[in-house]
Each structure stands twice: as C-alpha cells, then as structure tokens.
Amino acid sequence: MQEIQKVVMNKNYTHVEKPLYNIGKRLFDLSASACGLTILAPVFIGVACAIKMEDGGSVFYRQQRMGINFTPFGVFKFRSMVENADKLGESITKGGDSRITKTGKILRKTKLDELPQLINVFLGQMSLVGPRPEVEQYTSICHEDYKNILKIKPGITDYAAIDFIDEESILAKAEDLHRAYVEDVLPQKIKLYYKYLEKRSLTTDISLILRTLAKIIIK
C-alpha cells in the first residue's frame, strides 16, 4: 500500500481554480444530461424491461461513492448483477464474475449500465467528464492523492475510463482481485486522473466525450 502512495505523492501538483470554466462546465453538464435523459428515455424503458424480465429484481443499483471533497453520494447504474451482489464478493469485478446476470453481460459490454449516471450529472453530483468516482475503501488507501483528485466532481468518463474500458478483462486472470486492483490498476488510474486535472478545459472535455463514444462503438 505504501509503495502505491509514494509513486503518486511525489508528483508536484498544485490545484488551480477555474471559476469561468466551472460555470461553463456545469451549464454544459446540465443541458447535455437533460437532453440525454430525454432522448434516451426509450432506451431506459427497454433496459428496465429486460432487467425485470430476467429476474424481477430492481432496475437500478446505487453504490456509495466518494464525490467532490469526499462527499458521499449514490451513483446510479442499471443493475447488471444479482441482487445484493455487494454482499457476495468484492466491490470490483472481473470478467467471468458469476454474480453478473445474462442481461448484465450485455449492459456491461455496451456500457449501457453506465447511462443512469446522467441522473447524477443532472443532480450536480457528477460531471460528464472527470475522474471516475471511487468507493471509500480505495480513496482511503490513496487518501493523499484523492485530496487533490476530489477537488473537482467525479465524472462518467476521462482518460482513465478510456484506457481501462476493458478493466474487467484486465483483472480476469488476477488470483487476488483486491491486490491486483490496488497495486496494478489504481496507481495507473491515479496518474491519468492527474493528467485530466492538469489539462481540464471544455475543449478537453468534448474531446474525451468523443473519444469515449468512438471507443465504445469500436469495442
């Protein structure tokens, strides 16, 4: 654990406030999420029906994540695993996880399970672009890093989300899932979070959104 902290804590990062950018970003998030939720309403209904038809369980899954300044919030996702999956294993998953439902496999492969996070964006808990929201377990491990990272709102996509779009496949061969995530994946994600913090702008945000859509389509 200590080695992970040292790798990133050596980075000389100074947070710079960008008031005008923050205002523009919020307006963009609000309008884009409202339009997205309206346009994608038929998709939401279709996915909800598919989930209900498979096992009759809840449509949404809300997991507590850490938001800006370590403020906890419930992130919305379409449920892609069996009910109470969080009590049956790790908070992170890998390819072939037995808790994932048949419908869930399709949702995860197409990233449709992430669409309800537009609700979080609309409510102001998340942004379209920003470091991915993490569970408290892992923000605590790298607390010093997350004191910088969580000075801005977490987002649906960013550099790390694009690079680790196949995270479950990367972790599939791990014998110790928690150890592999903490020692191999999380440090790389944190470095990419810092990259976004340094380059954040509306131009960067739009570029990352387009890159994410292209990656999903190609995948």
N, C-alpha and C positions, 0 to 999 in steps of 0.2 A: 504494500500500500504506500509506504513512504517513498519508494522509488518513483511511483507514478506522480506524486505531488512535486517532487524535485524537478522532474522533467519539464513541467509546465510553469512552475513557480519561478523559474529562472528567467522567464520571458519578461522583458521590460515593457509592461503595458500600462498606459495611463488613459483612463476613460475620459472622453471628450463629449460634453453635452452638445446636442444639435437641436435646439428648440424648433426652428423652422422645418427641419427635416421631420421631426417627431410629429408636428401638426399635419404636414403633408402625408406622412405615412399613415396616420390614424384616419384621415379622410379617405385615403385610398383603400385602406383595410375595410372601413365601414361600407363604402359604396360597392366594392368588389364582393364582399361577403354577402351583402344584401341581394345583389344581382345573382350571385352564385346559388344561394339558397332558393331563390325564386325559380331560376332556370332549371335547377337540378331537382326540383320537387318531385317530378315523376320518377326519377332515379331513386330518390329516398323511399318513395312508396313501394317501388319494385323490390328494392333490397329488403325493406322491412317485411314484406310479404314472404320473401324467400326464407328469411331467418325464422319467422313464425311457423312456416310450413314444415321446416325441418324438425324442430324440437319443441315449438310452442313457448320458448323462453323469451326473455326480454330482448328488445331490439337493440338498445344501446348498452354500452358498457362504459362506466365512468370510473376512471382511476385517478387517484390523487397524485398530482404532480406539483413541482415547485415552480411558481411564477415569478414575476418581477419582484426583486428584493425579498426572495424566499417566501412570498405569499402563496400558500397552497390553494389549489383550485382543482375541480374535477374536469379532466379532459374527456370530451365526447368522442366515442368511436362506435361504429357498428360492431355489435358483439360477434366475434369470429371464433370464440372458444366456448366450451361447455360452461354452464352456469357455475359460478363460484370457482372458476379456474385458478384464481389467485391464491386460493387456499389449498390447491392441489400441486403446486410447484412454484418455480421461480417467477419473478415479475417480468423477466425477459424470456424470450422464446427462441427456439432454433428450428430449422427445417425438420419436419417429421414429428413434431411435438404431438403427442396423442390427444392433447386437450383441444386441438384445433378441429372445428367441425368441417363437414364437406363444403358447406356454403362458405365457411370462413376461409378455406384454402383459396377459393376464387377471389374473395374480397381482398385477401392479403396480396395475392399475386397481382391484381389490378390496382391495388392501393385504394379501392373504393371504401375500405374500412376507415380511412382517414377523413373522408368527406365531412362527417359531422363536426369536425373541428372548425368548420366555418361558423358554427354557432358560437364557439369560444372566441373567434375573431370578432364576430358581430358584438358580443358582450364586452369586448375590450380586454379579455383575459389573455389573448394571444394575438399575434400578428400573422399575416400571410407568410412573411419571411422573418426568420430569426432562429437562434439556437433551439434545437428540439427540447421540449420540456422533459425533465428527468424526474424520477421518483426520489424521495428524500434519502433513501438508502445510499444512492450514488452521489448525490450532491453533498452528502455529509463526508463521504470518503475524500472527495476533492473540494472541500469547503472553500479553501483559499482561492481556487480558480473560479468557483461559482459565485464568489463575492463580486467578481468582475463580470462574469457571463450574465448573471441575473440583474445587472443594472439596466438591462433592456428586456422587453417582453419576449418570451419564447415564441417560436413560430412553427408553421406547418412544414416549411422547407428551408434549407440553407445548403451550404457547401457539404456539410456532413451528411445531411439527408440524401443528397445526390450520390455521394461516394459510397454510402452504406445502404443503398436502396435494396441490396441483397444481403442484409445483415444476418437474416436467419440462416441463409446458406453458408455464410462465413463461419457461423457458430455451430453448424450442424455436426462437425466432427469433434467438437470440444468434449472432453471427458468431464471436466469441471466447468459448467456453464458460467457460474458466477465469477470464477477466477479468470476465465478466458475473456469475459467482458471487461472486467476491471483492469486487467493487466495488458490486454492487447487492443481492444476496441475503444474503450473510453478515452485513453490518452490521445489517440488519433482524432477522435471526435472533438476533444477539447481544443486541440491545435487548430482545427478547422473553425471552431466557434470564435476563437481569437481572430482568425483571418476575416471572418464576417464583421466582427466588432470594428476592425480597422478600416474595412472597405465599405461599410454600410452607407448607402445612398439610395435614392429612388431608382436611379439607373441600375445599380447593383441588384436591387430587389426585383425589378422587372426582368432582368437578365436571368436571375436564378429561378423565377417562376417559369419562364420559357424553357430553360434547360431541364427543369423538373418534368414539365409536360412532355418534352421530347424524349426524355429518358424512359418515362412510363410507357409511352406509345411504342418505342423501340423494344422495350422489355416484353 
